Amino acid sequence: VWYLSIESNDDEQGLKIAPGAPTISQRLDLISKLRAAGHEVIVGVNPCTPEWLPRPKELLSAIAANGASGIWVERLHLNYKQIANISEVGMAALTPDLIDRIKKKTSHPIDIEFTDRVNDIAHELGLATYTINQHEQTDFFEPFARLYPKRLPTSQEFINHCHKGLKKYDFVTFEFFWKWLSPALPAGRHDVGGYVKAKSTQVIKGIEAEWSNRQTFLELMAFIWCESRLKISPAQLFAFAFAITPEGQYYLDDVGLPMLMFFPDGVDKKYCVIGD
């Protein structure tokens, strides 16, 4: 599977955004050549910015016509330090309004509306779409699953699994999650605890004495499941939220682990208060 980034409609704009990179037309032509050679291709319309992509249907139609199977859509975001380090050449591709939007952590309504529009156009053209933490089912990763059988499953594939067998407000237990995940993981203890420690030192702070980098995948995934502060926790995904009582207590499964609720249409909270 080849991943190409195409963030603009035309060569001139593309050279402003990425001086020295292949032109937009060259990248579109490469999709066709890769497909002719038997490869799968996905495209990152990433970043997806209205100022850089004034005619999104034109670009997506070309992407689909040349044989790509899907697009990865994300808004443009740069922090203050990154913006301060942009060269004069790089600044030529930005406008004051765009800079003001991209430095904010939360997406601006302009960008939300535009990325939604791009996704809708892609679906009309038969392209699978993906955005980090999305709640929708997608076939975007299907080429990877087909061509690379020896790989770890993704969170998105678990969301797809839930869409197939669950309905809105269904409880999602760790047992349900582990039954889906465990066939793809090796048994025994491995040096996997470091993944959590490296990503979230604040979460591990205070329990260092009990924390071990050498764990079973069952131990590791149970910890990740319960710890909503971790960005890799299922509770961080827009398809799930912890089920809690009005008093703030978790709904627990038969072994005492918290249960999630499934939201196929998405939810913007990590906790969902439900009554009896």
Secondary structure in CASP SS format (residue, H / E / C, confidence):
PFRMAT SS
TARGET T0000
AUTHOR 0000-0000-0000
METHOD secondary structure of the structure
MODEL  1
V C 1.00
W E 1.00
Y E 1.00
L E 1.00
S E 1.00
I C 1.00
E C 1.00
S C 1.00
N C 1.00
D C 1.00
D H 1.00
E H 1.00
Q H 1.00
G H 1.00
L H 1.00
K H 1.00
I H 1.00
A C 1.00
P C 1.00
G C 1.00
A C 1.00
P C 1.00
T C 1.00
I H 1.00
S H 1.00
Q H 1.00
R H 1.00
L H 1.00
D H 1.00
L H 1.00
I H 1.00
S H 1.00
K H 1.00
L H 1.00
R H 1.00
A H 1.00
A C 1.00
G C 1.00
H C 1.00
E C 1.00
V E 1.00
I E 1.00
V E 1.00
G E 1.00
V E 1.00
N C 1.00
P C 1.00
C C 1.00
T C 1.00
P C 1.00
E C 1.00
W C 1.00
L C 1.00
P C 1.00
R C 1.00
P H 1.00
K H 1.00
E H 1.00
L H 1.00
L H 1.00
S H 1.00
A H 1.00
I H 1.00
A H 1.00
A H 1.00
N C 1.00
G C 1.00
A C 1.00
S C 1.00
G E 1.00
I E 1.00
W E 1.00
V E 1.00
E C 1.00
R C 1.00
L C 1.00
H C 1.00
L C 1.00
N C 1.00
Y H 1.00
K H 1.00
Q H 1.00
I H 1.00
A H 1.00
N C 1.00
I C 1.00
S C 1.00
E H 1.00
V H 1.00
G H 1.00
M H 1.00
A C 1.00
A C 1.00
L C 1.00
T C 1.00
P H 1.00
D H 1.00
L H 1.00
I H 1.00
D H 1.00
R H 1.00
I H 1.00
K C 1.00
K C 1.00
K C 1.00
T C 1.00
S C 1.00
H C 1.00
P H 1.00
I H 1.00
D H 1.00
I H 1.00
E H 1.00
F H 1.00
T H 1.00
D H 1.00
R H 1.00
V H 1.00
N H 1.00
D H 1.00
I H 1.00
A H 1.00
H H 1.00
E H 1.00
L C 1.00
G C 1.00
L C 1.00
A E 1.00
T E 1.00
Y E 1.00
T C 1.00
I C 1.00
N C 1.00
Q C 1.00
H C 1.00
E C 1.00
Q C 1.00
T C 1.00
D C 1.00
F C 1.00
F C 1.00
E H 1.00
P H 1.00
F H 1.00
A H 1.00
R H 1.00
L H 1.00
Y C 1.00
P C 1.00
K C 1.00
R C 1.00
L C 1.00
P C 1.00
T C 1.00
S H 1.00
Q H 1.00
E H 1.00
F H 1.00
I H 1.00
N H 1.00
H H 1.00
C H 1.00
H H 1.00
K H 1.00
G H 1.00
L C 1.00
K C 1.00
K C 1.00
Y C 1.00
D C 1.00
F E 1.00
V E 1.00
T C 1.00
F H 1.00
E H 1.00
F H 1.00
F H 1.00
W H 1.00
K H 1.00
W H 1.00
L H 1.00
S H 1.00
P H 1.00
A H 1.00
L C 1.00
P C 1.00
A C 1.00
G C 1.00
R E 1.00
H E 1.00
D E 1.00
V C 1.00
G C 1.00
G H 1.00
Y H 1.00
V H 1.00
K H 1.00
A H 1.00
K H 1.00
S C 1.00
T H 1.00
Q H 1.00
V H 1.00
I H 1.00
K C 1.00
G C 1.00
I C 1.00
E C 1.00
A C 1.00
E C 1.00
W C 1.00
S C 1.00
N C 1.00
R E 1.00
Q E 1.00
T E 1.00
F H 1.00
L H 1.00
E H 1.00
L H 1.00
M H 1.00
A H 1.00
F H 1.00
I H 1.00
W H 1.00
C H 1.00
E C 1.00
S C 1.00
R C 1.00
L C 1.00
K C 1.00
I C 1.00
S C 1.00
P H 1.00
A H 1.00
Q H 1.00
L C 1.00
F C 1.00
A C 1.00
F E 1.00
A E 1.00
F E 1.00
A E 1.00
I E 1.00
T C 1.00
P C 1.00
E C 1.00
G C 1.00
Q C 1.00
Y E 1.00
Y C 1.00
L E 1.00
D C 1.00
D C 1.00
V C 1.00
G C 1.00
L C 1.00
P E 1.00
M C 1.00
L E 1.00
M E 1.00
F E 1.00
F C 1.00
P C 1.00
D C 1.00
G C 1.00
V C 1.00
D C 1.00
K C 1.00
K C 1.00
Y E 1.00
C E 1.00
V E 1.00
I C 1.00
G C 1.00
D C 1.00
END
